[in-house]
Amino acid sequence: MDSFDIKNAPLEIERKFLIEYPDIAALQAMPDYRVVQMEQSYLQAADDFIGGRIRRISDGGRVRFVYTYKERLSDLTRREFEREITAEEYDELLPRRTPDTITIRKDRHIFRFEGLTYELDVYEFWDDKATLEAEVQSEDTPIPIPPCVKLIGEVTHDRRYNNSQLALNQGKIE
């Protein structure tokens, strides 16, 4: 893995919501709708390696692989370093998966609503709920909830809903 300077990585500000399992047909009718399939694994840090996550993303017949490392600045804001990697790099990194975690498999439904881009994740281990995220420019940006989504509550500040924790707890919320 190439080294990188996380201090110069761009900021990511996002809010996350727990929602009822969505009506997929209603999502498909949203503006700029598309869906991608993801496999996501979290990597264990070691003396020679900083950790992070890797993804295998299938998007309309195209498969790509991405390595990401995030540095938490607050519950809403992180620095995010991300780069595409080769299939070979992905296969080399996969054995570094954090012990006792699962590879998360999810369908990510992406769409626009009232000027924001939303990412709605449907996980293979849940059949009654999903998560909805919106990336924003500032921590105080209002987040309009699309009418096709039934909100359970905001979970931005609840780390149990972080994907890394879902991987560790195999989708179970304690």
Secondary structure, 3 states (H helix, E strand, C coil): CCCCCHHHCCEEEEEEEEEECCCHHHHHCCCCCEEEEEEEEEECCECCECCEEEEEEEECCEEEEEEEEEEECCCCEEEEEEEEECHHHHHHHHHHECCCCCCEEEEEEEEEECCEEEEEEEECCCCCEEEEEEECCCCCCCCCCCCCCCEEEECCCCHHHCHHHHHHCCCCCC
